Amino acid sequence: MATNQRRIAIRPMEAGDLRQVRRIERLAYGTNLPGTPFERELHNGLAQYVVAVERSPHQQPRHNGAVMGAIRRILGLDEPAEVILGFLGLWYTIDQMHVVTIAVDPTQQHRGIAQRLLLEAHTLATDAELKNIALEVRPTNARARRLYEWFGFENTGTLRAYYSDNGEDAVVMLTPDLVAPDFVERLRYLREEHAREHGATFEPPTEHAPTP
Ligand SMILES: CC(C)(COP(=O)(O)OP(=O)(O)OC[C@H]1O[C@@H](n2cnc3c(N)ncnc32)[C@H](O)[C@@H]1OP(=O)(O)O)[C@@H](O)C(=O)NCCC(=O)NCCS
């Protein structure tokens, strides 16, 4: 059945996204830390940044001509074709993927967007045949820790006074080996569960190579 619903997709971050991305970073993190150097990161060959975007079902404007298009936009009659709802930053190391940053616009949270971004990280790590995925999180960030535990990350240690804004420690979290049968099974279940709960609002995930 055709639908007029806007759908959420994941795609690589581009330079033109940075104004919206920075706004989300400021609102979601709300800390005094300097922001992520996104321009530099977009040129870092060992990094991958992606955005979750909500797309209008009508990608093509419903009018003819640039002038009419501009007038409709000024009058607020046209929705933008895409709105950025969240982002994820990843670094590739020799055998590990590192989650550098993940954030979702506070007005769009609780829609399964961060879960979908982590599932994308898993796809990319699996495709690159990496061993596991690591990250650091503030012990006080209960919501993010629940999200990571949902995914299967486990606490593996503490980095003392890791965060420079308030001297807070970091909890280091690591997934099991990505090809461990239990973890493969868990991720299969999480993908199915996400599709069941949020499938109507998301475009189908990127196809990826099956794990050995
Ligand atoms: C953390 C953050 C990214 C989550 O984004 P989000 O899009 O709202 O998260 P999602 O809706 O995809 O899912 C998160 C949920 O997975 C949930 N979850 C955990 N176990 C689950 C389970 N068994 N079944 C279903 N959901 C589960 C988490 O509890 C959380 O939901 P809740 O807080 O409503 O309980 C967002 O709050 C944010 O941007 N925070 C500020 C930036 C930040 O702290 N980033 C992390 C830095 S380390």
The ligand as an ORCA input file, in Angstrom:
! r2SCAN-3c Opt
* xyz 0 1
  C      21.106      8.271     24.231
  C      20.344      8.722     23.001
  C      21.298      8.724     21.810
  C      19.154      7.743     22.752
  O      18.468      8.138     21.569
  P      16.986      7.631     21.193
  O      16.833      7.731     19.718
  O      15.981      8.319     22.004
  O      17.025      6.104     21.629
  P      16.079      4.938     21.064
  O      14.667      5.419     21.047
  O      16.645      4.375     19.809
  O      16.279      3.784     22.087
  C      16.807      3.936     23.359
  C      16.085      2.956     24.182
  O      16.556      1.643     24.035
  C      16.065      1.123     25.209
  N      16.136     -0.249     25.630
  C      16.950     -0.801     26.523
  N      16.641     -2.072     26.699
  C      15.600     -2.333     25.893
  C      14.833     -3.493     25.644
  N      15.073     -4.643     26.267
  N      13.844     -3.433     24.749
  C      13.578     -2.273     24.124
  N      14.261     -1.162     24.353
  C      15.279     -1.185     25.233
  C      16.684      2.081     26.179
  O      16.269      1.846     27.458
  C      16.115      3.332     25.619
  O      14.770      3.589     25.872
  P      14.174      4.339     27.179
  O      15.101      5.395     27.640
  O      12.902      4.850     26.629
  O      14.043      3.239     28.164
  C      19.736     10.129     23.205
  O      19.067     10.159     24.426
  C      20.742     11.265     23.144
  O      20.986     11.851     22.095
  N      21.315     11.601     24.316
  C      22.275     12.712     24.395
  C      23.609     12.362     23.786
  C      24.236     11.165     24.482
  O      24.159     11.031     25.691
  N      24.869     10.296     23.691
  C      25.568      9.125     24.195
  C      26.945      9.518     24.632
  S      27.887      8.115     25.186
*
